[in-house]
Amino acid sequence: MSQAILRAAEAELERAYQLLESRADRPLDVGYVARRLSVAPETVREWIRAGRIAVIQTPNHHYKIPASELFRILQARKSSKSPKWWRGRAAS
């Protein structure tokens, strides 16, 4: 892995730590998580439907994702042994 990619991953993890501290009690919406992971919102929804991401479903059937789940995904992405599906695909 190149140094630039490693630095970017570490910076993203640091931003996730800050997010957890500031928004730990607030669930995140699908669009926000998709932007943080650089994937399309539909990709996040596919992961939710496949059971790969723990969510809270609102009474009107919207998904909310705990900040701890975003942090878990970012940690998995940082790991070189992470599953390919965590790497996602670029958002358009």
C-alpha positions as protocol buffer text, in pm:
chain_id: "A"
residue {
  index: 1
  type: MET
  ca { x: 0 y: 0 z: 0 }
}
residue {
  index: 2
  type: SER
  ca { x: 142 y: 341 z: -86 }
}
residue {
  index: 3
  type: GLN
  ca { x: 220 y: 592 z: 186 }
}
residue {
  index: 4
  type: ALA
  ca { x: -36 y: 838 z: 48 }
}
residue {
  index: 5
  type: ILE
  ca { x: -315 y: 581 z: 70 }
}
residue {
  index: 6
  type: LEU
  ca { x: -209 y: 486 z: 421 }
}
residue {
  index: 7
  type: ARG
  ca { x: -204 y: 852 z: 531 }
}
residue {
  index: 8
  type: ALA
  ca { x: -549 y: 905 z: 379 }
}
residue {
  index: 9
  type: ALA
  ca { x: -686 y: 602 z: 564 }
}
residue {
  index: 10
  type: GLU
  ca { x: -537 y: 724 z: 891 }
}
residue {
  index: 11
  type: ALA
  ca { x: -686 y: 1070 z: 836 }
}
residue {
  index: 12
  type: GLU
  ca { x: -1027 y: 915 z: 768 }
}
residue {
  index: 13
  type: LEU
  ca { x: -1002 y: 711 z: 1086 }
}
residue {
  index: 14
  type: GLU
  ca { x: -914 y: 1023 z: 1285 }
}
residue {
  index: 15
  type: ARG
  ca { x: -1219 y: 1200 z: 1140 }
}
residue {
  index: 16
  type: ALA
  ca { x: -1428 y: 899 z: 1244 }
}
residue {
  index: 17
  type: TYR
  ca { x: -1297 y: 930 z: 1601 }
}
residue {
  index: 18
  type: GLN
  ca { x: -1398 y: 1295 z: 1603 }
}
residue {
  index: 19
  type: LEU
  ca { x: -1738 y: 1203 z: 1461 }
}
residue {
  index: 20
  type: LEU
  ca { x: -1793 y: 946 z: 1734 }
}
residue {
  index: 21
  type: GLU
  ca { x: -1709 y: 1201 z: 2001 }
}
residue {
  index: 22
  type: SER
  ca { x: -1938 y: 1467 z: 1857 }
}
residue {
  index: 23
  type: ARG
  ca { x: -2227 y: 1252 z: 1731 }
}
residue {
  index: 24
  type: ALA
  ca { x: -2203 y: 931 z: 1932 }
}
residue {
  index: 25
  type: ASP
  ca { x: -2561 y: 963 z: 2053 }
}
residue {
  index: 26
  type: ARG
  ca { x: -2707 y: 1051 z: 1712 }
}
residue {
  index: 27
  type: PRO
  ca { x: -2770 y: 795 z: 1438 }
}
residue {
  index: 28
  type: LEU
  ca { x: -2642 y: 879 z: 1090 }
}
residue {
  index: 29
  type: ASP
  ca { x: -2841 y: 874 z: 769 }
}
residue {
  index: 30
  type: VAL
  ca { x: -2755 y: 658 z: 469 }
}
residue {
  index: 31
  type: GLY
  ca { x: -2640 y: 951 z: 255 }
}
residue {
  index: 32
  type: TYR
  ca { x: -2395 y: 1074 z: 517 }
}
residue {
  index: 33
  type: VAL
  ca { x: -2245 y: 727 z: 564 }
}
residue {
  index: 34
  type: ALA
  ca { x: -2221 y: 682 z: 187 }
}
residue {
  index: 35
  type: ARG
  ca { x: -2030 y: 1010 z: 152 }
}
residue {
  index: 36
  type: ARG
  ca { x: -1791 y: 919 z: 434 }
}
residue {
  index: 37
  type: LEU
  ca { x: -1722 y: 583 z: 268 }
}
residue {
  index: 38
  type: SER
  ca { x: -1707 y: 723 z: -89 }
}
residue {
  index: 39
  type: VAL
  ca { x: -1976 y: 486 z: -212 }
}
residue {
  index: 40
  type: ALA
  ca { x: -2322 y: 539 z: -355 }
}
residue {
  index: 41
  type: PRO
  ca { x: -2614 y: 549 z: -109 }
}
residue {
  index: 42
  type: GLU
  ca { x: -2761 y: 246 z: -286 }
}
residue {
  index: 43
  type: THR
  ca { x: -2443 y: 51 z: -202 }
}
residue {
  index: 44
  type: VAL
  ca { x: -2496 y: 127 z: 168 }
}
residue {
  index: 45
  type: ARG
  ca { x: -2860 y: 15 z: 135 }
}
residue {
  index: 46
  type: GLU
  ca { x: -2745 y: -310 z: -30 }
}
residue {
  index: 47
  type: TRP
  ca { x: -2509 y: -373 z: 263 }
}
residue {
  index: 48
  type: ILE
  ca { x: -2796 y: -304 z: 503 }
}
residue {
  index: 49
  type: ARG
  ca { x: -3030 y: -545 z: 325 }
}
residue {
  index: 50
  type: ALA
  ca { x: -2755 y: -808 z: 321 }
}
residue {
  index: 51
  type: GLY
  ca { x: -2712 y: -769 z: 698 }
}
residue {
  index: 52
  type: ARG
  ca { x: -2358 y: -633 z: 675 }
}
residue {
  index: 53
  type: ILE
  ca { x: -2442 y: -310 z: 860 }
}
residue {
  index: 54
  type: ALA
  ca { x: -2646 y: -285 z: 1180 }
}
residue {
  index: 55
  type: VAL
  ca { x: -2919 y: -22 z: 1152 }
}
residue {
  index: 56
  type: ILE
  ca { x: -3210 y: 133 z: 1331 }
}
residue {
  index: 57
  type: GLN
  ca { x: -3522 y: 142 z: 1117 }
}
residue {
  index: 58
  type: THR
  ca { x: -3750 y: 438 z: 1180 }
}
residue {
  index: 59
  type: PRO
  ca { x: -4130 y: 402 z: 1190 }
}
residue {
  index: 60
  type: ASN
  ca { x: -4147 y: 544 z: 836 }
}
residue {
  index: 61
  type: HIS
  ca { x: -3902 y: 276 z: 712 }
}
residue {
  index: 62
  type: HIS
  ca { x: -3591 y: 493 z: 684 }
}
residue {
  index: 63
  type: TYR
  ca { x: -3256 y: 353 z: 793 }
}
residue {
  index: 64
  type: LYS
  ca { x: -3037 y: 518 z: 1055 }
}
residue {
  index: 65
  type: ILE
  ca { x: -2687 y: 389 z: 1115 }
}
residue {
  index: 66
  type: PRO
  ca { x: -2517 y: 415 z: 1455 }
}
residue {
  index: 67
  type: ALA
  ca { x: -2192 y: 611 z: 1443 }
}
residue {
  index: 68
  type: SER
  ca { x: -2021 y: 305 z: 1590 }
}
residue {
  index: 69
  type: GLU
  ca { x: -2107 y: 111 z: 1271 }
}
residue {
  index: 70
  type: LEU
  ca { x: -1939 y: 374 z: 1054 }
}
residue {
  index: 71
  type: PHE
  ca { x: -1636 y: 355 z: 1279 }
}
residue {
  index: 72
  type: ARG
  ca { x: -1634 y: -27 z: 1254 }
}
residue {
  index: 73
  type: ILE
  ca { x: -1645 y: -12 z: 874 }
}
residue {
  index: 74
  type: LEU
  ca { x: -1366 y: 244 z: 860 }
}
residue {
  index: 75
  type: GLN
  ca { x: -1151 y: 24 z: 1084 }
}
residue {
  index: 76
  type: ALA
  ca { x: -1222 y: -279 z: 862 }
}
residue {
  index: 77
  type: ARG
  ca { x: -1127 y: -78 z: 554 }
}
residue {
  index: 78
  type: LYS
  ca { x: -800 y: 25 z: 715 }
}
residue {
  index: 79
  type: SER
  ca { x: -712 y: -339 z: 768 }
}
residue {
  index: 80
  type: SER
  ca { x: -538 y: -502 z: 475 }
}
residue {
  index: 81
  type: LYS
  ca { x: -735 y: -819 z: 553 }
}
residue {
  index: 82
  type: SER
  ca { x: -1075 y: -652 z: 518 }
}
residue {
  index: 83
  type: PRO
  ca { x: -1335 y: -810 z: 291 }
}
residue {
  index: 84
  type: LYS
  ca { x: -1356 y: -669 z: -60 }
}
residue {
  index: 85
  type: TRP
  ca { x: -1717 y: -558 z: -13 }
}
residue {
  index: 86
  type: TRP
  ca { x: -1605 y: -301 z: 247 }
}
residue {
  index: 87
  type: ARG
  ca { x: -1391 y: -133 z: -11 }
}
residue {
  index: 88
  type: GLY
  ca { x: -1704 y: -38 z: -202 }
}
residue {
  index: 89
  type: ARG
  ca { x: -1706 y: 137 z: -534 }
}
residue {
  index: 90
  type: ALA
  ca { x: -1667 y: 503 z: -612 }
}
residue {
  index: 91
  type: ALA
  ca { x: -1977 y: 716 z: -575 }
}
residue {
  index: 92
  type: SER
  ca { x: -2087 y: 877 z: -897 }
}
